[in-house]
């Protein structure tokens, strides 16, 4: 199935304050399309939690998806003044992925709009 | 010097998380025992060994003199838990857990959860983990239920034959923690069928991408009250 095309319609959830996406695969398009349905004016925080480490090689399509998500989240920050948080996992003996995550969401990190939080490997 | 009992109670209350200290209090004086028991038995867990339930029944042969009325959180785990239907009778030993607020039932077979129907009228949080879908019926036996955790509920032949929608259901105004492992098509329709409706303010859902539409239905049903949503979809094929 086309996972990226999966969208959870949140248009009717008009009281939403906190949204959290746990993201384990190599697509984030479903997050972008789901966020595009949000109509809530009460939104205060969006969290992205990466479950597992990022793949070493990122395909071009995935890179574009991340770019779209990055752009959308910036728009959310502008229109909703929300707090954005990205949690990422670093396995034992692995190098810090903070720089890697920052490069994946460049506009957000360049503007200093996102809190990067280091999670623990399960 | 003797202290007023209220002061002693306050001192023991400060030790509510210190099991060793509470046990030590019980051997200081008989007058200290009731207050220490209140905390010692606030959380009770029976695991899948038969000895736990047998030990309980042996220690407290008269259910009405057992410390079960102190229990706020009861956890029962096992396939099957050695709890007979007779234990759930009016004078059975499970019935005296009447003040349980947080009930956790896991790894149970089709019949072992029956004694827990309506166990306590004040249950506000129910966790069903790796239980058959029949366990779903128990939800409606707790009128004040707010928080619901459903993890890995699985269908059985009996469950496949249909479900009689209950006449009433609790308000369910708290949190829903749902992990379906590919069985969303069994679990979510039952939630949507609850006659009292769904008013969860928080939903944490782990599901397969194939079940996105069902999750959307669930979110939509709670749209008037939902404030916090956590989504963790995964790919069914990743599990095969």
Interface residues (C-beta under 8 A of the other chain):
Chain A: X1 X3 X6 X7 X8 X9 X10 X12 X13 X14 X15 X16 X17 X18 X19 X20 X21 X22 X24 X25 X30 X34 X42 X51
Chain B: X206 X209 X210 X212 X215 X216 X219 X220 X222 X223 X224 X225 X226 X227 X228 X229 X230 X231 X232 X233 X234 X235 X238
